[in-house]
Amino acid sequence: MNREALFCDGTGDYVCPAEPEINEKVVLRFRTAHNDVDEVKLHIGEQEYPMWKTRTDGEFDFYEIEYQLGEDILRYCFEIKQGAEICFYSRYGITGKKENYYDFIISPGFKTPEWAKGAVMYQIFVDRFYNGDPTNDVEDNEYIYIGAPSRKVKDWNQAPEAMDIRNFYGGDLQGVLDKLDYLQDLGVEVIYFNPLFVSPSNHKYDIQDYDYIDPHYGKIVVDDGEVLPAGAKDNIHATKYQQRTGDIRNLEASNQLFIKLVEEMHKRGMRVILDGVFNHCGSFNKWIDRERIYEPQPDYPKGAYVSKESPYNSFFLFHDARNELWPYNGTYDGWWGHDTLPKLDYEDSPQLEQYIMDIGRKWVSPPYNVDGWRLDVAADLGFSNEYNHIFWKRFRKEVKDANPDAIILAEHYGDPQDWLQGDEWDSVMNYDAFMEPLTWFLTGMEKHSDEYRPDLCGNADNFVGAMRHFMASMLTPSLQVAMNELSNHDHSRFLTRTNHKSGRVAQLGTEAAEKDVNKAILREAVIMQMTWIGAPTIYYGDEAGLCGFTDPDNRRTFPWGNEDKELQAFHKEVIRIHKEEKPLKKGSIKLLASDENLLAYGRFEADEQIVVVVNNSDELRTVTVPVWYAGVEMEGRMKRLIYSYENGYTTEYDEYIVQDGEIVLNMGSHSAIVLKPAEALRLMP
């Protein structure tokens, strides 16, 4: 039996329809080499069903069976026989016995938005992207946060300081509007924003008001207050900040600017994802008002920290609720013990749960019309796992009811299966099945640059095993929209990981993040990112050559005027290829070859194929790749779409002979190539 020819997955070529409804009939397919097996059976639990060979296409036979779905999740695998030889096929691939953990899964009625499948996303940390409106900049001494005053950084190119949380460079939504031409030209289809709501920090994961865009990102139309007086220890006299973030005229103007931004993006065919921080809020939040921002403002009810009679008292868990501890009861529960991040107590407050459900609906509905949510520390929400699932099941229903085409992506580390059964999240930020295995293979570095593991650098077995295992944690519709990042605001920049320097900016300094980096390895990573299954997501500035250790160093400003033009041009070419080649959006993926520092894989859908080969070693090597396993004709030619090598890249035309189903390539050091059948290219208009 030719085991390498065996194939099945959850894409539309093997499950039809690919996202079936409840009680719909579905056709399941399985592929073998031509006239190579005696029998293929479908296994569902203890039941076995024979499959019928329905067609032959080139070197392959296809077996089919029609199955009637109900309401429940369907779990299945395949048994293949040739004489006395028997094997099983699941999401993990070929096994000698049934592995129920890796069963294929169909969740009737579960679908992810078509626009998000394979979409090119771009993550913007707004304060560091572009300052389009200097009049809304945070000012020196505007308020105090974590014991010290806010500060406006005057030099856009200055590296972030160690205690960066209250330092602002001035990036805003007008800056994003001003740079939409750049993003569109790059090929971006979706922008994911780090939090935009009112908040005292530059990262804004400590929300102050979920109903409004922060005027420091939006519009300040009323600005009569004063910065803090000299020697101030609290914010009771931070009248400028109180007015800027509390005056309804500033808040409404900021929301209006956001509406304008979304409308402009939608005109360009671009989508918007907001960051939802619902596990905790911030100590500045109007519900708790630990910082006494709202206490002097008559239009706001008293916060739960200020008064026991606050309408928001049930939103928080107070460890000591004796009457005499008010006003200013600081015994509330903080996330991971941080009093600046009050944990939200949903279990004891149906009112809070309803409020956040309304927020979830509000921003994906007119007039805002956002296209989805990214959920911060989503598995931590609530005080029990049981409630967590109850919350997210309801959140999904509410958001999808308001906007059926909205996406729900969660930040999650570890196995997400419990939340990815079709009734909670759509997908995740893909750490386990993308960022981590890719980083280990290409750089040998941990994603924070905390550790260098030479044994994992170039270790194809580790990469393949991790990908097979963790990709099996997601249904195919979830895989197709998973946020595949190389870098983000929580980890070191990928380009910095290529220098193998372990540590953080406090020990190593900012210059060390830029020394001895290898752009050829970054190009390998980008080619894999743009050709792997999922939604490739660029962290702002990666395409321009930004470096940085883990936060806050990874939050450097976009280097306008100092961009790496060649890297930008390279990103633009690979994004173009990703968007033009049909298999790279929703096609199947299959490993074709692997060895130390070598990977080759195919993406294929219907009669179109893409082959990717990566040589991560620092030596020239000759590579033989059996491309016929991806559906490429046994004899013919393949055309090069792009080739990246040690000193650059090329998109010049070149062809490679396919003989007996294989191609032979001479791959330079730290190189990657993307190929497609030349015949298919000639048929294109």
Buried (B, 14 or more C-beta within 10 A) or exposed (E): BEBBBBBBBBBBBBBBEBBBEEEBEBBBBBBBBBEBBEEBBBBBEEEEBEBEBEEEEEBBBBBBBEBEBEEEBBBBBBBBBBEEEBBBBBBBBBEEEEBEEBBBBBBBBBBBBBBBBBBBBBBBBBBBBBBBBEEBBBBBBBBBBBEEBBBBBEEBEEBBBEEBBBBBBBBBBBBBBBBBEBBBEBBBBBBBBBBBBBBBBBBBBBBBBBBBBBBBBBBBBBBEBBBBEEEBEEBBBBBBBBBBBBBEEBBBBBBBBBBEBBEEBEEEEBBBBBBBBBBBBBBBBBBBBBBBBBBBBEEBBBBBBBBBEBEBBBBBBBEEEEEEEBEEBBBBBBBEEBBBBBBBBBBBBEEBBEBBBEBBBBBBBEEBBBBBBBBBBBBBBBBEEEBBBBBBBBBBBBBBEBBEEBBBBBBBEEEBBBBBBBBBBBBBBBBBBBBBBBBBBBBBBBBBBBEBBEEBBBBBEBBBEBBBBBBBBBBBBBBBBBBBBBBBBBBBBBBBBBBBBBBBBEEBBBEBBBEEBBBBBBBBBBBBBBBBBBBBBBBBBBBBBBBBBBBBBBBBBBBBEEBBEEBBBBBBBBBBBBBEBBBBBBBBBBBBBBBEBBBBBBBBBEEBBBBBBBBBBBEEBEBEBBBBBBBBBEEBBBBBBBBBBBEEBEBEEEEBEBEEBBBEBEBBBBBBBBBBBBBBBEEEE
